[in-house]
Amino acid sequence: MPDSSLASNGTLPVLMYHHVNPVPGALTITPAHFAAQMHWLAEHGYSTLGSAGVEAFLAGKPVPKKSVVLTFDDGLLDNYVHAHPVLQRYGLHAVMFLVTGWNHDGPARLHAGEPSPAVVPSREDSKALIEAGNTDDIAVRWSEIERMRAAGTFEFHSHTHSHTRWDRVCASREEKTARLQEDLALSQATLHARLGEASRHLCWPQGYFDDDYLQVARQAGFRYLYTTRDTDRNRPGSDPGHLYRIGDKGKAANWIARKLWLVRHPLFGAAHYWLKQRKR
């Protein structure tokens, strides 16, 4: 049974993944390296928290001393095919941020724990498929979401409905705000209709947000907002509107061992992030 005290040194590392794919590329970790990372976490007694654990930690409530949060952006098919069976093998739990406009109906495809698993597109091929509107080829289906949810490997939250950077495509602040409101409302409505509940956890596409984005998100019912920034540590009482995350870097178990040691260390961790902030 994990030691249910405050997370080590009052720090909660949140790891950020995208593709889990045999083809190397940007924002990609191979299935072998991902499995090695998860084996290391399980072997060293880490507890993987979900959204409720994040909320409890930020509120100063006890969570297991060796706690970490695993997050996956975009709701990609390769997360189901390659990450889901690994998490199931080690009894670990993760958070998947869905682009709800990309998820389709249809039979569940086979994952790597089953015979003849689905072949998944690479990062580069996925980008081309998204541009062509073929999101069913790159994203998880609702049937696959239900399989993961039933297995307890993933819980599901919002990455918006369209993954659009409205600040880049709108001609005015008013248009940007209106389109983002529509986008988040569609995401919430879809999650509620499909999963029976809306989310309070939102991950920003490409990590971008501004004051208007923050205001719209809070009005839509989101309180816990995830960035792509690794410039500070998440601590009890931290602003839930700026949750920091650590990119996986596509490396194996030795990387996660070193990174978690550094982040959780009371002196070296503080110095590490002080230097990062000085360089900004």
C-alpha positions in Angstrom: 0.0 0.0 0.0 1.5 3.4 -1.0 2.5 5.8 1.7 -0.4 8.3 1.7 1.3 11.4 2.8 2.0 14.6 1.0 3.7 13.9 -2.3 7.5 14.0 -2.0 8.8 17.5 -1.1 5.3 18.8 -2.0 5.9 18.3 -5.8 3.7 16.6 -8.3 5.4 15.7 -11.6 3.0 15.7 -14.6 4.4 13.9 -17.6 3.3 14.7 -21.1 3.1 12.2 -24.0 1.8 12.4 -27.5 2.6 9.5 -29.9 3.5 6.0 -28.7 4.6 4.7 -32.1 7.2 2.3 -33.6 8.2 5.0 -36.1 10.5 7.6 -34.5 9.6 11.3 -34.9 8.8 14.5 -33.1 6.6 14.1 -30.0 7.0 10.3 -30.3 8.2 7.6 -27.9 8.6 4.1 -29.1 6.5 1.3 -27.5 9.7 -0.3 -26.1 10.8 2.9 -24.4 7.4 3.6 -23.1 7.2 0.1 -21.7 10.6 0.6 -20.1 9.4 3.8 -18.4 6.2 2.3 -17.1 8.1 -0.8 -15.8 10.5 1.6 -14.0 7.6 3.5 -12.4 5.9 0.3 -11.3 9.1 -1.3 -10.0 9.9 1.8 -8.0 6.5 2.1 -6.3 5.1 5.1 -8.1 1.3 5.8 -7.9 -0.2 7.3 -11.0 -2.8 9.8 -10.1 -5.9 10.8 -12.2 -7.8 14.1 -12.2 -9.2 13.5 -8.7 -5.7 13.0 -7.4 -4.5 16.2 -9.0 -7.3 18.1 -7.4 -6.6 16.6 -4.0 -2.9 17.4 -4.3 -3.4 21.1 -5.2 -5.9 21.4 -2.4 -3.2 20.2 0.1 -4.8 16.8 0.7 -2.7 13.7 1.2 -1.7 11.7 -1.9 0.8 8.8 -2.1 4.3 10.1 -1.5 5.6 8.8 -4.9 3.0 10.2 -7.1 3.1 11.1 -10.8 0.5 12.0 -13.4 0.7 10.5 -16.9 -1.0 12.7 -19.6 -1.6 12.0 -23.3 -2.5 14.8 -25.7 -4.8 14.5 -28.8 -6.5 11.1 -28.1 -4.3 9.3 -30.7 -5.0 5.7 -31.9 -1.4 4.7 -31.1 -2.1 5.5 -27.4 -4.8 2.8 -27.5 -2.8 0.3 -29.6 0.5 0.6 -27.7 0.1 2.5 -24.4 -3.1 1.0 -23.2 -1.9 -2.7 -22.9 1.3 -1.5 -21.2 -0.6 0.5 -18.6 -2.9 -2.5 -18.1 0.1 -4.8 -17.6 1.5 -2.7 -14.8 -1.8 -1.5 -13.2 -1.1 2.1 -14.1 -3.6 4.9 -14.8 -3.3 7.9 -17.2 -5.2 10.9 -18.4 -6.1 11.3 -22.1 -7.1 14.7 -23.5 -9.5 14.2 -26.4 -10.0 16.4 -29.4 -13.7 15.4 -29.4 -14.3 16.4 -33.0 -11.8 13.7 -34.1 -13.5 10.7 -32.3 -15.8 8.5 -34.4 -18.1 5.5 -33.9 -17.1 2.1 -35.2 -15.9 -1.2 -33.9 -12.8 -1.3 -31.6 -9.6 -2.1 -33.4 -7.1 -4.5 -31.9 -4.3 -3.4 -29.6 -0.8 -4.7 -29.1 -2.0 -7.1 -26.4 -4.1 -8.9 -29.0 -3.3 -10.9 -32.2 -2.8 -8.8 -35.3 -3.0 -5.3 -33.7 -4.0 -2.3 -35.8 -1.2 -0.6 -37.8 -0.9 3.0 -36.6 0.3 6.0 -38.7 3.5 7.8 -37.9 3.6 11.3 -36.6 4.2 12.7 -40.0 1.5 10.6 -41.7 -0.9 11.6 -38.9 -0.5 15.2 -39.7 -1.3 14.6 -43.3 -4.4 12.6 -42.4 -5.7 15.3 -40.1 -5.2 17.9 -42.9 -7.2 15.6 -45.2 -10.0 15.2 -42.7 -9.3 11.5 -42.1 -9.3 11.7 -38.3 -10.7 8.3 -37.8 -7.4 6.9 -39.0 -5.4 8.7 -36.3 -7.7 9.1 -33.3 -9.3 6.7 -30.8 -12.9 5.7 -31.5 -15.6 5.9 -28.8 -15.7 2.0 -28.6 -11.9 2.1 -27.8 -12.5 4.8 -25.3 -15.0 2.6 -23.5 -12.6 -0.3 -23.5 -9.9 1.8 -21.9 -12.3 3.3 -19.5 -13.6 -0.1 -18.4 -10.0 -1.4 -18.0 -9.1 1.6 -15.8 -6.1 2.5 -17.9 -7.3 5.9 -19.0 -9.7 8.6 -18.0 -10.8 11.2 -20.5 -10.8 15.0 -20.6 -10.9 17.9 -23.0 -8.3 19.0 -25.6 -11.1 21.2 -27.2 -13.4 20.0 -30.0 -11.3 21.1 -33.0 -7.7 21.6 -31.9 -7.8 25.0 -33.5 -5.6 27.9 -32.6 -8.3 30.6 -32.8 -5.8 33.4 -32.0 -4.1 32.6 -35.4 -7.2 32.3 -37.6 -9.6 35.0 -36.3 -9.5 38.6 -37.4 -10.5 40.1 -34.1 -10.4 39.5 -30.4 -14.2 39.3 -30.4 -14.2 36.6 -33.1 -11.5 34.7 -31.3 -13.4 34.6 -28.1 -16.7 33.6 -29.7 -15.1 30.8 -31.6 -13.3 29.5 -28.6 -16.5 29.6 -26.6 -18.2 27.5 -29.3 -15.3 25.1 -29.4 -15.2 24.4 -25.7 -19.0 24.2 -25.4 -19.0 21.5 -28.1 -16.2 19.6 -26.3 -18.1 19.7 -23.0 -21.4 18.7 -24.6 -19.7 15.7 -26.4 -18.0 14.5 -23.3 -21.2 14.7 -21.3 -23.2 12.9 -24.0 -20.7 10.1 -24.5 -19.2 9.7 -21.0 -22.0 10.9 -18.8 -20.0 13.9 -17.4 -18.4 17.0 -18.5 -14.8 17.8 -17.6 -13.1 20.3 -15.3 -9.7 19.5 -16.9 -8.6 21.1 -20.2 -5.3 20.8 -22.1 -4.5 23.7 -24.4 -3.7 22.8 -28.1 -0.1 23.5 -28.8 0.2 24.8 -25.2 -1.0 28.2 -26.2 -3.3 30.4 -24.0 -3.8 34.1 -23.3 -5.9 36.0 -20.8 -9.0 35.7 -23.1 -8.5 31.9 -23.4 -8.3 31.6 -19.6 -11.4 33.6 -19.1 -13.4 31.6 -21.7 -12.2 28.3 -20.2 -13.3 29.2 -16.7 -16.6 30.4 -17.9 -17.0 27.0 -19.7 -16.5 25.2 -16.4 -12.8 24.3 -16.7 -10.7 24.9 -13.6 -7.6 22.7 -14.2 -5.7 23.9 -17.2 -2.6 22.0 -18.5 0.2 23.7 -20.3 3.1 22.3 -22.3 5.5 24.3 -20.1 8.2 22.7 -17.9 9.2 25.9 -16.1 8.1 25.3 -12.6 6.9 22.6 -10.2 3.3 21.8 -9.3 2.9 22.3 -5.5 0.0 22.4 -3.1 -1.8 25.7 -3.5 -0.4 26.2 -7.1 -2.6 28.0 -9.6 -4.7 25.2 -11.1 -5.0 27.3 -14.3 -1.2 26.8 -14.9 -0.4 23.1 -14.5 3.2 22.5 -15.6 4.1 19.3 -17.5 7.4 17.5 -18.4 7.7 16.2 -22.0 8.8 12.6 -22.2 11.6 13.3 -24.7 11.1 9.8 -26.3 13.7 8.2 -24.0 13.8 5.1 -21.9 13.8 4.3 -18.2 17.1 6.0 -17.3 15.6 9.3 -18.5 12.5 9.1 -16.3 14.6 7.9 -13.3 16.9 11.0 -13.6 14.1 13.4 -14.3 11.9 12.4 -11.4 14.9 12.4 -9.0 15.7 15.9 -10.1 12.2 17.3 -10.0 11.5 15.8 -6.6 14.8 16.8 -5.0 14.3 19.7 -2.5 17.5 21.5 -3.4 18.5 20.5 -6.9 14.9 20.6 -8.1 14.5 24.1 -6.9 17.7 25.2 -8.5 16.8 23.5 -11.8 13.6 25.5 -12.1 15.2 28.7 -10.9 17.7 28.5 -13.7 15.0 27.7 -16.2 13.0 30.8 -15.2 16.1 32.9 -15.4 16.7 31.8 -19.0 13.1 32.7 -20.1 
